[in-house]
Amino acid sequence: MDSVLKIHGIPTTAHAVILDCDVAITPIEALIGKDNVTVPSSAADAVRAVRSHRIVALVTSAESASSVVRAMSNENVTVGVIAIDRAGQDSMSAQLRAAGVMDVATQPDSTVLEPLLRRALDFSALLVLELAHRCESRRLLNRELELLGQPPESMSDDLSLFQRSEEHTSELQSLENIVCRLLLE
């Protein structure tokens, strides 16, 4: 994934935001470096921390996961969320996944967290690449229209194009498509 990001000139530094889950700090710092870990004190601070990085994953306790996923949703922020459920209750894992958590881990050690963190970071990278592709496609379309003597403002279908793009983004973010895209990589 890093090589694709580099080709597009996108920084590849991975970041993790850890909320209410102190047991995950040390293993995640060992995986991605201490400078790339942020430990906010609230869900609102977690949203701000996630927004300040391109390639980012959020790790939280099972108890805080639903509220942080809601806060992210309210702010239209999409990020891979990993919940740490030390009790290991299957019913809690199912509820968390239904609420929007990408993965649930019962052991916060580096061998368990590494593949989960990689998956969440790859998800974030795919979203960044998708946005870069949409921006580049839009730039090329505008340049083509300009060369044809049609300024982009003259496009009457501009709003519907934007709406279709948003619908396409929602489709791409569906669980089924995310899983397919991650498996293809």
C-alpha positions as MATLAB code, in Angstrom:
seq = 'MDSVLKIHGIPTTAHAVILDCDVAITPIEALIGKDNVTVPSSAADAVRAVRSHRIVALVTSAESASSVVRAMSNENVTVGVIAIDRAGQDSMSAQLRAAGVMDVATQPDSTVLEPLLRRALDFSALLVLELAHRCESRRLLNRELELLGQPPESMSDDLSLFQRSEEHTSELQSLENIVCRLLLE';
ca = [
       0.000    0.000    0.000;
       2.859    2.381    0.832;
       4.258    2.210   -2.685;
       0.890    3.165   -4.208;
       0.565    6.112   -1.838;
       4.105    7.261   -2.660;
       3.383    7.119   -6.394;
       0.496    9.534   -5.802;
       2.624   11.782   -3.584;
       0.615   10.971   -0.458;
       2.500   10.812    2.852;
       2.622    7.257    4.205;
       3.172    7.933    7.888;
       0.716    5.872    9.907;
      -0.904    7.295   13.015;
      -2.987    5.765   15.774;
      -5.412    7.523   18.089;
      -5.935    5.621   21.344;
      -8.945    6.558   23.473;
      -9.632    5.111   26.933;
      -7.363    2.130   26.336;
      -4.057    2.603   28.115;
      -3.150   -1.105   27.762;
      -2.885   -0.627   23.977;
      -0.492    2.327   24.080;
       2.786    0.431   24.562;
       2.178   -2.299   21.930;
       0.991    0.234   19.350;
       3.912    2.556   20.048;
       6.176   -0.460   19.458;
       4.460   -1.082   16.096;
       4.308    2.447   14.641;
       6.502    4.598   16.882;
       5.794    6.755   19.891;
       5.627    9.976   17.839;
       2.779    8.538   15.750;
       0.436    7.829   18.660;
      -2.058   10.333   20.051;
      -3.917    9.750   23.324;
      -6.908   12.124   23.510;
      -9.000   12.582   26.645;
     -12.462   12.594   25.027;
     -14.363   11.419   21.962;
     -14.414   14.998   20.642;
     -10.628   15.199   21.006;
     -10.358   11.814   19.259;
     -12.366   13.159   16.295;
     -10.031   16.170   16.062;
      -6.971   13.904   16.281;
      -8.287   11.609   13.550;
      -8.997   14.592   11.286;
      -5.450   15.880   11.683;
      -3.882   12.798   10.049;
      -4.339   11.129    6.669;
      -3.477    7.499    7.405;
      -4.959    6.841   10.829;
      -6.632    4.151   12.934;
      -8.546    4.587   16.166;
      -8.115    2.137   19.045;
     -10.503    2.341   21.973;
     -11.891    0.340   24.850;
     -15.029   -1.694   24.234;
     -16.865    0.530   26.708;
     -16.069    3.715   24.751;
     -16.352    2.265   21.248;
     -20.045    2.960   20.597;
     -19.823    6.575   21.723;
     -16.679    7.278   19.689;
     -18.184    5.657   16.567;
     -21.274    7.857   17.051;
     -19.074   10.953   17.449;
     -17.175   10.059   14.263;
     -20.434    9.517   12.401;
     -21.880   12.819   13.616;
     -18.784   14.596   12.256;
     -18.815   12.605    8.967;
     -15.437   11.072    9.768;
     -14.681    7.594    8.478;
     -11.897    5.656   10.155;
     -11.100    2.056   11.036;
     -11.981    1.557   14.706;
     -10.462   -1.255   16.747;
     -12.079   -2.004   20.106;
     -10.247   -3.776   22.917;
     -12.661   -6.034   24.847;
     -10.600   -7.621   27.595;
     -13.655   -9.492   28.913;
     -13.891  -11.303   25.578;
     -17.673  -11.452   25.449;
     -18.936  -12.642   22.054;
     -22.185  -10.707   22.451;
     -20.228   -7.481   23.063;
     -18.125   -8.117   19.944;
     -21.247   -8.557   17.821;
     -22.781   -5.367   19.207;
     -19.611   -3.391   18.576;
     -19.335   -4.627   14.986;
     -22.984   -3.758   14.422;
     -22.257   -0.258   15.749;
     -19.467    0.234   13.184;
     -16.318   -1.098   14.841;
     -13.999   -2.701   12.282;
     -12.314   -5.211   14.608;
     -12.532   -6.350   18.223;
      -9.483   -7.725   20.044;
      -9.437   -9.415   23.424;
      -5.663   -9.273   23.906;
      -3.948   -5.905   23.455;
      -0.527   -7.333   22.582;
       1.435   -6.540   19.443;
       0.924   -9.947   17.803;
      -2.859   -9.495   17.954;
      -2.898   -5.767   17.258;
      -0.483   -5.732   14.303;
      -2.802   -7.295   11.674;
      -5.816   -5.378   13.011;
      -3.922   -2.093   12.950;
      -2.619   -2.821    9.432;
      -6.181   -3.498    8.224;
      -7.485   -0.256    9.760;
      -4.577    1.746    8.331;
      -5.054    0.157    4.890;
      -8.735    1.108    5.049;
      -7.731    4.692    5.783;
      -5.199    4.639    2.938;
      -7.848    3.363    0.518;
     -10.109    6.256    1.457;
      -7.264    8.732    0.891;
      -6.478    7.173   -2.497;
     -10.138    7.251   -3.488;
     -10.374   10.933   -2.630;
      -7.159   11.687   -4.526;
      -8.502    9.810   -7.546;
     -11.821   11.693   -7.449;
     -10.016   15.035   -7.180;
      -7.692   14.183  -10.070;
     -10.633   12.980  -12.195;
     -12.453   16.223  -11.508;
      -9.368   18.273  -12.381;
      -8.931   16.389  -15.658;
     -12.611   16.790  -16.538;
     -12.437   20.540  -15.920;
      -9.249   20.800  -18.008;
     -10.850   18.849  -20.869;
     -13.923   21.092  -20.808;
     -11.685   24.151  -20.775;
      -9.759   22.871  -23.806;
     -13.063   22.250  -25.609;
     -14.074   25.827  -24.943;
     -16.728   24.920  -22.387;
     -16.043   26.387  -18.970;
     -16.887   23.960  -16.152;
     -19.573   26.361  -14.857;
     -21.630   25.702  -18.006;
     -22.194   22.085  -17.028;
     -25.865   21.847  -16.098;
     -25.436   18.340  -14.713;
     -22.714   19.319  -12.213;
     -24.895   18.821   -9.115;
     -26.145   15.417  -10.202;
     -22.550   14.411  -10.994;
     -21.574   15.376   -7.438;
     -24.552   13.472   -6.007;
     -23.674   10.377   -8.045;
     -20.111   10.671   -6.784;
     -21.334   10.791   -3.181;
     -23.572    7.749   -3.780;
     -20.610    5.936   -5.318;
     -18.490    6.792   -2.270;
     -21.169    5.372    0.029;
     -21.257    2.198   -2.041;
     -17.470    1.914   -1.872;
     -17.579    2.310    1.901;
     -20.101   -0.514    2.352;
     -18.733   -3.369    4.424;
     -18.925   -5.763    1.465;
     -16.879   -3.507   -0.826;
     -14.359   -2.659    1.880;
     -13.762   -6.343    2.539;
     -13.425   -7.037   -1.199;
     -10.954   -4.190   -1.660;
      -8.874   -5.285    1.331;
      -8.859   -8.901    0.164;
      -7.779   -7.884   -3.338;
      -4.778   -6.098   -1.911;
];
